[in-house]
Amino acid sequence: MMRRWLLRLSLWLLLAPGAAFALPLLELDVKLDPDRRRLEASASLPVSGPAFRFVLHPSLAVQRAEIDGKALRVRPGNSANDLREWRIELPSAGGRLRVDYAGELPPLDRQRDHRGVLTAMPPMASAEGSFLPAYGGWYPHPGQAHSYRVHLSLPASQRGLVPGNLLSESLPSAADARYRASIDFPHASDGIELMAGPWIMREKRHRLPGGEEVAVRTLFDAELDATPGLSEGYLEDAARYLSRYSAHIGPYPWRGFSIVAAPLPTGFGMPALTYIGRDVLKLPFIRATSLGHEVLHNWWGNGVRIDPAQGNWSEGLTTFMADYAYREDASPQAAYEMRLSWLRDAAAVPAAERKPLSAFRYRTHAAGASLGYGKAAMLFLMLRDDIGEQAFARGIRLFWERQRFRAASWDDLRSAFEQASGRSLDGFFAQWLQRADGPRVRIAAARSVAGGTEVTLEQEGQPYDLRLPLQLQREEGKAGMAGIELHVVRFGERRRSFLLKSPADAVRLDPDLRVWRELDAAQLPPIWRQWIAARAPRLVVLSADGRTAEAARALAAALFENPPKEADLSGLREGREPVLLVGLHAEVDQALARTGLPARPADPGTRGSAQAWTIPGIAGAPVAVVSAADAEALAALSGPLPHYGGQSWLAFEGRRAIARGAWPALMPAVPVRP
């Protein structure tokens, strides 16, 4: 899930660190009737100059504009990017402008996926749910950063909210049949989202470690609300996450937190709430993973904003303190598997598409996810290992104290950790942020010497300054150390030898994968990400049946980020670009035998209606296989398979993955010579 990061440049310049300006207050009175899709609203904001220009969605029209009760001239203008421009001529003295506008909003479009950051979304309304996006033109934007206060009026069956602090709320009664709420956002904002739906509200009052009380809410439709334990579980888990991060970072910046059910496939984190597709909310793992991630975004991303001119640190820090931290809580093995997945994902990105971490702004494809989430999270892991847990914790709290409700950069993070650790971190951040490549380091030699073991390390290319773990292994029963012993060395040259004062029979380099680096192909068995992100993938359709062949091509179009080139079995092993074989079970098994490729593996075997696997350990072009019982089973994979890039093999029953896994990593030990 991701927050909307695509913002107008003028707003970002105003929100940059150190910018000094008075925030204009935008006040909105909004009456929404979703059954009729009718919006009636008044906007009040300070203006100056000869005219005020703004845009609205074409479904909305200005009815009146005035300052101090005096009507002003309103001119509709041209339409562009699905929005229409309006111009209001202002008196020379300016003042506080009131704009009344209304219209019938477009209906809810169930085919629209709101997760696309670059997709322009119109305001949409219906009885089952309404979403008015920040840049959908549902209100007159002041054209600069602003604070806001929104007063909502909805029918008795509806509830609604915008990001911010709830000032007041009145439920429908005999005296007033409408739901009303006022929400305040006193900080710099780049835009306002409005959400409404036929929700049942459940609330838990929760006291945080600092003593402040917050209201934790679920706003679920009747079916979700009736699911046993679902609302209660979300309330308990959200409260637990709020306490966790308040203790680790600093005071929670809002008065409440709401989990809001969206009628569409949505995943947004906003100040004081998360807006998640109702079908996603049912998934059992969301509370243990994504919910905590979205809660933490109230500190990183919404409490401290990013400065996009210097990169997006927020997703990496949130991934490290949420997703990865939960794996650490579970077990060392679970944390290791996530680190391995980051390195696997990075290795699957073609070299020509790799960029420095400083260039990451938001995720649009697999390469961006590997960079802005995986590598960035690994940076924070390496930083914690380097400066120690106590200094890292102090740096986190210091960064929050300095930057809350400001736009911050990687430089601001570096400064906070430098003060917390008492040392310069310029070199550390420079190499991990500015370089697109990764360290390529190996054990060149290991030999027994008087006093211990001499290990010689080498780096290819321009050396990184690395804190490298070396694991010494000694056979049981031998003199000296027995078992495993871990040493850490600082290595910043092309080649250097280290004397480790323990005898050993073998040495492993960073066996727990705590250093971001480029591993060789033998260490990183293939995962589906390599096919998804391939620059020039190849497709071999094994079936002559028209419906099956059509389903195979549709699957390839959904899976690959770049269009595949169709090939045949005769050229299968030529070139180096990944190949995807697709066909029915008998066709796949015959093709594997004919080309000399390994037969169908035990995992996934023949489980389910379709299987997908990559083939490890073969020379030449990487090969992956999709095998299905029939055309329908093959067609069912177009939706789910692209979401399993971190896996090596899967078995499906229809659209549901019933088994999955990744081939094991190989981290060989280097023998110590006499």
C-alpha positions as CSV (number, residue, x, y, z in Angstrom):
1,M,0.0,0.0,0.0
2,M,1.2,3.5,-0.7
3,R,0.3,7.1,0.1
4,R,-0.1,9.5,-2.8
5,W,3.3,11.0,-3.5
6,L,2.7,12.7,-6.8
7,L,2.2,16.4,-5.8
8,R,2.4,19.7,-7.7
9,L,5.9,21.1,-7.7
10,S,4.8,24.5,-6.5
11,L,3.3,23.0,-3.4
12,W,6.5,21.0,-2.7
13,L,8.6,24.1,-3.0
14,L,6.5,25.8,-0.4
15,L,6.6,22.7,1.9
16,A,10.4,22.5,1.7
17,P,12.5,22.5,4.9
18,G,13.0,26.0,6.3
19,A,10.2,27.6,4.2
20,A,8.7,30.4,6.2
21,F,5.1,31.4,5.3
22,A,1.7,31.8,6.9
23,L,-0.6,29.0,6.1
24,P,-3.9,30.0,4.6
25,L,-6.9,28.3,6.1
26,L,-9.3,26.7,3.7
27,E,-12.7,26.1,5.2
28,L,-15.2,23.8,3.5
29,D,-18.9,23.2,4.2
30,V,-19.8,20.0,2.3
31,K,-23.2,18.4,1.9
32,L,-23.0,15.1,0.1
33,D,-26.0,12.9,-0.8
34,P,-24.4,9.7,-2.2
35,D,-27.8,8.2,-3.3
36,R,-28.2,11.1,-5.8
37,R,-24.4,11.6,-6.1
38,R,-25.2,15.3,-5.3
39,L,-22.5,17.5,-3.9
40,E,-23.3,21.0,-2.6
41,A,-20.4,22.9,-1.0
42,S,-19.1,26.3,0.1
43,A,-15.4,27.1,0.2
44,S,-13.9,30.0,2.2
45,L,-10.3,31.1,1.7
46,P,-8.1,34.2,1.7
47,V,-7.3,35.6,-1.7
48,S,-5.5,38.6,-3.2
49,G,-4.5,39.9,-6.7
50,P,-6.6,40.7,-9.7
51,A,-8.2,37.2,-10.0
52,F,-8.4,33.8,-8.3
53,R,-8.0,30.9,-10.7
54,F,-8.8,27.3,-9.8
55,V,-10.1,24.1,-11.3
56,L,-13.1,21.9,-10.7
57,H,-14.2,18.6,-12.1
58,P,-16.6,19.2,-15.0
59,S,-19.5,17.7,-13.0
60,L,-19.3,20.7,-10.7
61,A,-20.2,24.3,-11.4
62,V,-19.7,27.5,-9.4
63,Q,-23.1,29.1,-8.4
64,R,-21.9,32.2,-6.6
65,A,-18.7,33.9,-5.4
66,E,-18.5,36.8,-2.9
67,I,-16.3,38.7,-0.6
68,D,-18.0,40.5,2.4
69,G,-21.4,39.7,0.9
70,K,-20.6,41.4,-2.4
71,A,-21.1,39.1,-5.5
72,L,-18.1,38.7,-7.8
73,R,-17.9,38.0,-11.5
74,V,-17.2,34.3,-12.3
75,R,-16.0,33.0,-15.6
76,P,-15.7,29.4,-16.6
77,G,-12.6,28.7,-18.6
78,N,-11.0,25.9,-20.7
79,S,-10.9,22.2,-19.7
80,A,-7.7,20.2,-19.5
81,N,-6.7,16.9,-17.9
82,D,-10.4,16.2,-17.1
83,L,-10.7,19.4,-15.1
84,R,-12.2,22.8,-15.9
85,E,-10.7,26.1,-15.1
86,W,-12.6,28.9,-13.3
87,R,-11.7,32.5,-12.9
88,I,-13.1,34.9,-10.2
89,E,-12.3,38.6,-10.6
90,L,-11.3,40.1,-7.2
91,P,-11.6,43.6,-5.7
92,S,-8.2,45.3,-5.3
93,A,-8.2,44.8,-1.5
94,G,-8.7,41.1,-1.8
95,G,-10.2,39.5,1.3
96,R,-11.8,36.2,2.3
97,L,-13.5,34.6,-0.7
98,R,-16.6,32.4,-0.5
99,V,-17.3,30.1,-3.4
100,D,-20.6,28.2,-3.6
101,Y,-20.6,25.3,-6.1
102,A,-22.6,22.1,-6.7
103,G,-23.1,19.3,-9.1
104,E,-23.8,15.6,-9.7
105,L,-20.6,13.5,-9.3
106,P,-19.7,10.6,-11.5
107,P,-20.8,7.2,-10.2
108,L,-18.5,4.7,-8.5
109,D,-16.3,3.0,-11.1
110,R,-15.6,-0.5,-9.8
111,Q,-13.1,-1.2,-12.6
112,R,-10.8,1.6,-11.4
113,D,-7.8,0.6,-9.3
114,H,-7.1,3.5,-7.0
115,R,-3.6,2.2,-6.2
116,G,-2.1,3.7,-9.3
117,V,-0.2,6.8,-8.1
118,L,-0.1,8.4,-11.6
119,T,-3.7,7.8,-12.4
120,A,-5.9,10.8,-12.4
121,M,-9.0,10.0,-10.4
122,P,-12.3,11.8,-10.6
123,P,-14.5,12.3,-7.5
124,M,-17.0,9.5,-7.4
125,A,-20.1,8.9,-5.3
126,S,-22.6,6.1,-4.6
127,A,-24.6,4.8,-1.8
128,E,-22.1,1.9,-1.3
129,G,-19.1,4.3,-1.0
130,S,-17.8,7.7,-2.2
131,F,-14.2,8.8,-2.7
132,L,-13.2,12.4,-3.5
133,P,-9.5,12.4,-4.2
134,A,-7.1,15.3,-3.4
135,Y,-6.5,16.1,-7.1
136,G,-9.9,15.2,-8.4
137,G,-11.1,18.8,-8.5
138,W,-13.9,18.5,-5.9
139,Y,-13.0,21.8,-4.2
140,P,-11.2,25.1,-5.1
141,H,-7.5,24.6,-4.2
142,P,-5.8,27.7,-2.9
143,G,-2.8,27.0,-5.2
144,Q,-0.4,26.8,-2.3
145,A,0.2,24.8,0.9
146,H,-2.7,25.3,3.3
147,S,-4.4,24.2,6.5
148,Y,-8.0,23.2,6.4
149,R,-11.2,22.7,8.3
150,V,-14.0,20.6,6.8
151,H,-17.6,20.5,8.0
152,L,-19.4,17.4,6.6
153,S,-23.2,16.7,6.3
154,L,-24.4,13.3,5.2
155,P,-27.6,11.3,5.1
156,A,-28.5,9.3,8.3
157,S,-27.2,6.0,6.7
158,Q,-23.8,7.4,5.8
159,R,-20.6,8.3,7.7
160,G,-17.7,10.3,6.4
161,L,-14.3,11.8,7.2
162,V,-11.3,13.6,5.8
163,P,-7.7,13.3,7.2
164,G,-7.2,15.2,10.4
165,N,-8.4,15.7,13.9
166,L,-12.1,15.3,14.7
167,L,-13.4,18.5,16.3
168,S,-17.1,17.6,16.7
169,E,-19.5,15.0,15.6
170,S,-23.3,14.6,15.8
171,L,-25.2,11.4,15.0
172,P,-28.6,11.4,13.4
173,S,-31.4,12.2,15.8
174,A,-35.1,13.2,15.8
175,A,-34.0,16.9,15.8
176,D,-31.5,16.4,12.9
177,A,-31.7,13.4,10.6
178,R,-28.2,13.9,9.1
179,Y,-24.7,12.8,10.2
180,R,-22.5,15.8,10.8
181,A,-18.8,16.1,11.6
182,S,-16.1,18.8,11.7
183,I,-12.4,17.9,11.0
184,D,-9.4,20.1,11.5
185,F,-6.0,19.9,9.9
186,P,-3.9,22.7,11.3
187,H,-0.6,21.8,9.4
188,A,0.6,22.3,5.9
189,S,-1.4,20.2,3.5
190,D,-1.0,19.5,-0.2
191,G,-4.6,18.3,-0.7
192,I,-7.7,16.9,0.9
193,E,-9.4,13.5,0.4
194,L,-13.0,12.9,1.4
195,M,-14.4,9.4,2.0
196,A,-18.0,8.4,2.8
197,G,-19.9,5.1,3.0
198,P,-22.7,3.2,4.8
199,W,-20.3,2.4,7.6
200,I,-20.9,1.2,11.1
201,M,-18.5,2.9,13.5
202,R,-16.8,1.0,16.3
203,E,-14.6,2.9,18.7
204,K,-12.0,2.0,21.3
205,R,-10.6,4.7,23.6
206,H,-6.9,4.0,24.1
207,R,-4.3,5.6,26.3
208,L,-0.8,5.9,24.9
209,P,2.5,5.6,26.8
210,G,2.7,9.4,27.1
211,G,-0.7,9.6,28.8
212,E,-2.6,11.0,25.9
213,E,-5.9,9.3,24.9
214,V,-6.8,8.6,21.3
215,A,-9.9,7.3,19.6
216,V,-9.3,4.2,17.5
217,R,-12.1,3.5,15.1
218,T,-13.2,1.0,12.4
219,L,-15.6,2.2,9.8
220,F,-16.8,-1.0,8.1
221,D,-19.9,-1.9,6.0
222,A,-22.5,-4.1,7.6
223,E,-21.0,-7.4,6.2
224,L,-17.5,-6.6,7.4
225,D,-18.8,-5.4,10.8
226,A,-20.8,-8.6,11.2
227,T,-17.6,-10.8,10.6
228,P,-16.9,-12.3,14.1
229,G,-13.9,-10.6,15.7
230,L,-12.8,-8.6,12.7
231,S,-13.6,-5.1,14.0
232,E,-12.4,-5.9,17.5
233,G,-9.2,-7.4,16.1
234,Y,-8.4,-4.3,14.1
235,L,-9.1,-2.0,17.0
236,E,-6.9,-4.0,19.4
237,D,-4.0,-4.3,16.9
238,A,-4.2,-0.6,15.8
239,A,-4.1,0.4,19.4
240,R,-1.1,-1.8,20.0
241,Y,0.8,-0.3,17.0
242,L,0.0,3.2,18.2
243,S,1.5,2.4,21.6
244,R,4.6,0.7,20.1
245,Y,5.5,3.7,17.9
246,S,4.6,6.3,20.4
247,A,7.1,4.7,22.8
248,H,9.8,4.2,20.1
249,I,9.5,7.5,18.3
250,G,7.6,10.1,20.2
251,P,4.0,11.3,20.7
252,Y,1.4,10.3,18.2
253,P,0.6,13.4,16.2
254,W,-3.2,13.0,15.8
255,R,-6.2,12.6,18.1
256,G,-7.4,9.4,16.6
257,F,-6.8,6.7,14.0
258,S,-9.4,5.1,11.8
259,I,-9.4,1.9,9.6
260,V,-11.8,2.7,6.8
261,A,-13.3,0.1,4.4
262,A,-13.1,1.2,0.7
263,P,-15.5,-0.3,-1.9
264,L,-12.6,-0.4,-4.5
265,P,-9.2,-2.1,-4.6
266,T,-7.5,0.8,-2.7
267,G,-4.6,1.1,-0.3
268,F,-3.9,4.6,1.0
269,G,-2.3,5.8,4.2
270,M,-3.4,9.3,5.2
271,P,-3.0,11.4,8.4
272,A,-5.0,9.7,11.1
273,L,-6.5,7.0,8.9
274,T,-5.9,4.2,6.4
275,Y,-8.3,3.6,3.6
276,I,-8.2,-0.1,2.5
277,G,-10.2,-2.1,0.1
278,R,-12.9,-4.1,1.9
279,D,-11.8,-7.4,0.4
280,V,-8.2,-6.8,1.5
281,L,-9.4,-6.1,5.1
282,K,-10.7,-9.7,5.2
283,L,-7.3,-11.2,4.6
284,P,-5.9,-12.7,7.8
285,F,-2.3,-11.4,7.4
286,I,-3.2,-7.7,6.9
287,R,-3.5,-7.0,10.7
288,A,-0.1,-8.5,11.3
289,T,1.7,-6.7,8.5
290,S,0.1,-3.9,6.5
291,L,-1.9,-2.4,9.3
292,G,1.2,-1.6,11.4
293,H,2.9,-0.2,8.2
294,E,0.0,2.2,7.7
295,V,-0.1,3.2,11.4
296,L,3.7,4.0,11.2
297,H,3.1,6.2,8.2
298,N,1.4,8.7,10.6
299,W,5.0,9.4,11.8
300,W,7.0,8.8,8.6
301,G,5.4,10.3,5.5
302,N,2.4,12.1,7.2
303,G,3.9,13.4,10.4
304,V,7.3,14.1,8.8
305,R,6.9,14.6,5.1
306,I,9.4,13.7,2.4
307,D,11.4,16.3,0.5
308,P,11.1,14.8,-3.0
309,A,14.0,16.9,-4.3
310,Q,16.3,14.8,-2.2
311,G,14.5,11.4,-2.3
312,N,11.9,9.4,-0.5
313,W,13.3,8.0,2.8
314,S,9.9,7.3,4.3
315,E,9.0,4.0,2.7
316,G,12.4,2.5,3.6
317,L,12.3,3.6,7.2
318,T,8.7,2.5,7.5
319,T,9.5,-0.9,6.0
320,F,12.4,-1.3,8.4
321,M,10.5,-0.3,11.6
322,A,7.3,-2.1,10.6
323,D,7.5,-5.0,8.1
324,Y,11.1,-6.0,9.0
325,A,10.7,-5.4,12.7
326,Y,7.7,-7.8,12.9
327,R,9.9,-10.5,11.3
328,E,12.6,-9.8,13.9
329,D,9.9,-10.2,16.6
330,A,8.9,-13.5,15.1
331,S,12.3,-15.2,14.8
332,P,15.8,-14.8,13.4
333,Q,14.9,-17.1,10.5
334,A,12.0,-14.9,9.5
335,A,14.1,-11.8,9.6
336,Y,16.8,-13.6,7.5
337,E,14.3,-14.6,4.9
338,M,13.2,-11.0,4.5
339,R,16.8,-9.8,4.0
340,L,17.3,-12.6,1.5
341,S,14.1,-11.5,-0.4
342,W,15.4,-7.9,-0.6
343,L,18.7,-9.1,-2.2
344,R,16.9,-11.5,-4.5
345,D,14.6,-8.7,-5.6
346,A,17.5,-6.4,-6.3
347,A,19.4,-9.1,-8.2
348,A,16.3,-9.5,-10.5
349,V,16.5,-5.9,-11.6
350,P,18.5,-5.6,-14.9
351,A,21.8,-3.6,-14.4
352,A,20.7,-0.9,-16.9
353,E,17.6,-0.1,-14.8
354,R,19.4,0.2,-11.4
355,K,19.4,3.6,-9.9
356,P,20.9,5.2,-6.8
357,L,18.6,5.2,-3.8
358,S,18.6,9.0,-3.8
359,A,16.6,8.8,-7.1
360,F,13.7,6.9,-5.5
361,R,10.5,9.0,-5.3
362,Y,7.6,6.4,-5.2
363,R,7.0,2.8,-6.4
364,T,5.7,2.4,-9.9
365,H,7.3,-1.0,-10.8
366,A,9.4,-3.9,-9.4
367,A,12.7,-2.0,-9.7
368,G,11.3,0.9,-7.6
369,A,10.0,-1.4,-4.9
370,S,13.4,-3.1,-4.7
371,L,15.1,0.2,-4.3
372,G,12.9,2.3,-2.2
373,Y,11.6,-0.4,0.1
374,G,14.3,-3.2,0.2
375,K,17.6,-1.3,-0.2
376,A,16.4,1.6,1.9
377,A,15.3,-0.7,4.7
378,M,18.7,-2.5,4.5
379,L,20.4,0.9,4.8
380,F,18.7,1.4,8.2
381,L,19.6,-2.2,9.3
382,M,23.3,-1.6,8.4
383,L,23.2,1.8,10.1
384,R,21.8,0.2,13.3
385,D,24.5,-2.5,13.2
386,D,27.2,0.1,12.7
387,I,26.3,2.7,15.4
388,G,24.5,0.4,17.8
389,E,20.9,0.0,18.9
390,Q,20.9,2.7,21.5
391,A,22.4,5.4,19.3
392,F,20.0,4.4,16.5
393,A,17.0,4.7,18.9
394,R,18.2,8.1,20.0
395,G,18.6,9.2,16.3
396,I,15.0,8.1,15.5
397,R,13.6,10.2,18.4
398,L,15.8,13.2,17.6
399,F,14.7,13.1,14.0
400,W,11.0,13.1,15.0
401,E,11.6,16.0,17.5
402,R,13.3,18.1,14.9
403,Q,11.2,17.5,11.8
404,R,7.6,16.8,12.9
405,F,5.2,18.5,10.5
406,R,8.0,19.5,8.2
407,A,9.4,18.2,5.0
408,A,12.7,16.4,5.7
409,S,15.4,14.9,3.6
410,W,18.1,12.2,3.8
411,D,20.4,14.9,5.0
412,D,18.1,15.6,7.9
413,L,18.2,11.9,8.9
414,R,22.0,11.8,8.6
415,S,22.3,14.9,10.9
416,A,20.1,13.3,13.6
417,F,22.0,10.0,13.6
418,E,25.3,11.9,13.6
419,Q,24.3,13.8,16.7
420,A,23.0,10.6,18.3
421,S,26.1,8.6,17.6
422,G,28.7,11.3,18.0
423,R,30.4,10.6,14.7
424,S,30.4,11.6,11.1
425,L,28.2,9.5,8.8
426,D,28.7,11.4,5.6
427,G,30.6,8.6,3.9
428,F,28.1,5.9,5.0
429,F,25.1,7.8,3.6
430,A,27.0,9.0,0.5
431,Q,27.9,5.5,-0.7
432,W,24.5,3.9,-0.1
433,L,22.5,6.8,-1.5
434,Q,24.5,8.0,-4.4
435,R,25.8,4.7,-6.0
436,A,23.6,2.6,-8.2
437,D,25.8,-0.5,-8.0
438,G,26.3,-2.7,-5.0
439,P,29.5,-4.0,-3.4
440,R,30.9,-7.1,-5.0
441,V,33.1,-8.7,-2.3
442,R,34.5,-12.2,-1.9
443,I,36.9,-14.2,0.2
444,A,40.0,-14.5,-2.0
445,A,41.9,-16.8,0.4
446,A,41.8,-18.2,3.9
447,R,44.8,-19.9,5.6
448,S,45.9,-21.0,9.0
449,V,48.7,-18.9,10.5
450,A,50.3,-18.7,13.9
451,G,47.8,-17.1,16.2
452,G,44.7,-17.8,14.2
453,T,43.3,-17.5,10.7
454,E,44.2,-15.1,7.9
455,V,41.4,-14.1,5.7
456,T,42.0,-12.1,2.5
457,L,39.0,-10.1,1.1
458,E,38.7,-8.6,-2.4
459,Q,36.2,-6.0,-3.8
460,E,35.6,-5.4,-7.5
461,G,35.4,-1.9,-8.9
462,Q,35.4,1.2,-6.7
463,P,35.6,-0.1,-3.1
464,Y,32.8,0.4,-0.6
465,D,33.6,1.1,3.1
466,L,32.0,-2.0,4.6
467,R,31.4,-3.5,8.1
468,L,31.6,-7.1,7.2
469,P,30.7,-10.1,9.4
470,L,33.0,-13.2,8.9
471,Q,31.9,-16.5,10.4
472,L,34.7,-18.9,11.4
473,Q,33.7,-22.6,11.5
474,R,35.7,-25.3,13.4
475,E,35.0,-29.0,13.5
476,E,33.9,-30.4,16.8
477,G,36.7,-32.2,18.7
478,K,39.5,-30.1,17.3
479,A,41.8,-28.0,19.5
480,G,40.9,-24.4,20.0
481,M,37.5,-23.0,19.1
482,A,34.8,-25.5,18.4
483,G,31.6,-24.7,16.5
484,I,31.0,-21.2,15.1
485,E,32.5,-17.8,16.0
486,L,31.6,-14.5,14.4
487,H,34.1,-11.7,13.7
488,V,33.4,-8.2,12.2
489,V,36.0,-6.4,10.1
490,R,36.0,-2.9,8.5
491,F,36.9,-3.3,4.9
492,G,37.3,-0.3,2.5
493,E,40.0,-1.4,0.1
494,R,40.2,-3.5,-3.1
495,R,42.2,-6.2,-1.3
496,R,43.2,-6.7,2.3
497,S,44.1,-9.5,4.7
498,F,42.8,-9.8,8.2
499,L,44.2,-11.8,11.1
500,L,41.4,-13.4,13.2
501,K,42.7,-14.7,16.4
502,S,40.9,-18.1,16.3
503,P,41.7,-21.3,14.4
504,A,39.1,-22.4,11.8
505,D,38.5,-25.0,9.2
506,A,36.2,-22.8,7.0
507,V,35.1,-19.2,6.6
508,R,31.8,-17.7,5.5
509,L,31.3,-14.1,4.3
510,D,28.3,-12.4,5.9
511,P,26.2,-15.7,6.1
512,D,23.3,-13.9,7.7
513,L,23.1,-11.4,4.8
514,R,23.3,-8.2,6.9
515,V,25.2,-6.2,4.2
516,W,23.6,-5.0,1.0
517,R,25.7,-6.5,-1.8
518,E,25.6,-8.2,-5.1
519,L,25.5,-11.9,-4.7
520,D,26.4,-14.3,-7.6
521,A,23.8,-16.3,-9.4
522,A,24.7,-19.5,-7.6
523,Q,23.8,-17.9,-4.3
524,L,20.5,-16.4,-5.5
525,P,18.2,-19.0,-7.1
526,P,15.7,-17.6,-9.5
527,I,12.5,-15.9,-8.4
528,W,9.6,-14.6,-10.5
529,R,10.7,-11.0,-10.1
530,Q,13.4,-11.8,-12.7
531,W,10.7,-12.4,-15.3
532,I,8.4,-9.6,-14.2
533,A,11.2,-7.0,-14.5
534,A,13.1,-8.4,-17.5
535,R,13.9,-5.8,-20.2
536,A,13.3,-8.1,-23.1
537,P,11.5,-11.3,-22.0
538,R,10.7,-14.1,-24.3
539,L,7.5,-16.1,-24.5
540,V,7.1,-19.6,-25.8
541,V,3.4,-20.6,-26.2
542,L,3.4,-24.4,-26.3
543,S,-0.3,-24.9,-27.1
544,A,-1.8,-24.9,-30.6
545,D,-5.3,-24.6,-29.1
546,G,-6.6,-21.1,-29.8
547,R,-8.2,-20.4,-26.4
548,T,-5.2,-21.7,-24.5
549,A,-2.8,-19.7,-26.6
550,E,-4.9,-16.6,-26.1
551,A,-4.9,-17.2,-22.3
552,A,-1.1,-17.7,-22.4
553,R,-0.5,-14.4,-24.2
554,A,-2.9,-12.6,-21.8
555,L,-1.0,-14.0,-18.8
556,A,2.3,-12.8,-20.3
557,A,0.9,-9.3,-20.9
558,A,-0.2,-9.2,-17.2
559,L,3.1,-10.6,-15.8
560,F,5.8,-8.8,-17.7
561,E,6.5,-5.1,-17.2
562,N,8.0,-5.0,-20.8
563,P,6.3,-6.6,-23.8
564,P,7.6,-10.1,-24.5
565,K,8.9,-11.4,-27.8
566,E,7.4,-14.7,-28.9
567,A,9.9,-17.4,-29.6
568,D,9.9,-21.2,-30.2
569,L,11.7,-24.1,-28.5
570,S,14.4,-24.2,-31.1
571,G,16.0,-21.0,-29.9
572,L,15.2,-21.6,-26.2
573,R,18.8,-21.7,-24.9
574,E,20.1,-18.9,-27.1
575,G,20.7,-15.4,-25.6
576,R,20.5,-14.5,-21.9
577,E,17.0,-12.9,-21.6
578,P,14.5,-14.8,-19.4
579,V,12.2,-17.3,-21.2
580,L,8.6,-18.2,-20.1
581,L,7.2,-21.5,-21.3
582,V,3.3,-21.7,-21.1
583,G,1.1,-24.6,-21.9
584,L,-1.1,-27.4,-20.7
585,H,0.3,-30.1,-18.4
586,A,1.2,-32.7,-21.1
587,E,2.5,-30.0,-23.5
588,V,4.8,-28.7,-20.7
589,D,6.2,-32.1,-19.7
590,Q,6.9,-33.0,-23.3
591,A,8.7,-29.7,-24.0
592,L,10.9,-30.1,-20.9
593,A,11.9,-33.6,-22.0
594,R,12.5,-32.5,-25.6
595,T,14.8,-29.6,-24.6
596,G,16.7,-31.5,-21.9
597,L,15.5,-29.2,-19.1
598,P,14.8,-30.6,-15.6
599,A,11.5,-32.4,-15.3
600,R,8.6,-31.0,-13.3
601,P,9.9,-30.6,-9.7
602,A,8.2,-32.1,-6.6
603,D,7.3,-28.6,-5.6
604,P,4.9,-27.6,-7.0
605,G,4.4,-31.0,-8.6
606,T,0.9,-31.4,-9.9
607,R,-1.0,-29.8,-7.1
608,G,-4.0,-27.6,-8.0
609,S,-5.3,-26.5,-11.3
610,A,-2.1,-24.8,-12.4
611,Q,1.6,-24.6,-11.4
612,A,4.3,-22.0,-12.0
613,W,8.0,-22.5,-11.3
614,T,11.4,-21.2,-12.2
615,I,14.3,-23.6,-13.0
616,P,17.4,-23.2,-10.9
617,G,21.0,-24.2,-11.8
618,I,20.8,-24.3,-15.6
619,A,23.3,-22.8,-18.0
620,G,22.3,-20.1,-20.5
621,A,19.0,-18.2,-20.5
622,P,16.8,-18.4,-17.3
623,V,13.7,-20.4,-17.8
624,A,10.3,-20.3,-16.0
625,V,7.3,-22.5,-16.6
626,V,3.5,-22.2,-16.3
627,S,1.5,-25.4,-16.6
628,A,-2.3,-25.5,-16.5
629,A,-5.0,-28.1,-16.6
630,D,-7.0,-26.2,-19.2
631,A,-7.5,-22.7,-20.7
632,E,-9.7,-21.5,-17.9
633,A,-7.1,-22.5,-15.3
634,L,-4.5,-20.6,-17.3
635,A,-6.6,-17.5,-17.6
636,A,-7.2,-17.4,-13.9
637,L,-3.5,-16.7,-13.3
638,S,-3.4,-13.3,-14.9
639,G,-4.5,-11.6,-11.8
640,P,-2.6,-13.3,-9.0
641,L,0.7,-14.5,-10.5
642,P,2.2,-11.0,-10.9
643,H,1.9,-10.4,-7.2
644,Y,4.2,-13.3,-6.2
645,G,7.5,-11.9,-7.6
646,G,9.4,-13.0,-4.5
647,Q,8.6,-16.7,-5.0
648,S,10.3,-19.4,-7.0
649,W,7.4,-21.8,-7.3
650,L,3.6,-21.8,-6.8
651,A,0.6,-24.0,-7.1
652,F,-2.9,-22.5,-7.8
653,E,-6.4,-23.6,-7.5
654,G,-8.2,-21.2,-9.8
655,R,-7.0,-17.8,-8.7
656,R,-5.9,-18.9,-5.2
657,A,-2.3,-19.8,-4.4
658,I,-2.5,-23.0,-2.4
659,A,1.3,-23.5,-2.0
660,R,4.4,-21.5,-2.7
661,G,8.1,-21.2,-1.9
662,A,11.5,-20.0,-2.9
663,W,14.4,-22.3,-3.8
664,P,17.1,-22.2,-1.0
665,A,20.0,-19.9,-1.1
666,L,23.5,-21.3,-1.2
667,M,26.1,-19.6,1.0
668,P,29.3,-21.7,0.5
669,A,32.1,-21.8,3.1
670,V,35.7,-21.2,1.9
671,P,38.0,-23.9,3.3
672,V,41.0,-22.7,5.3
673,R,44.3,-23.9,3.9
674,P,47.1,-25.0,6.1
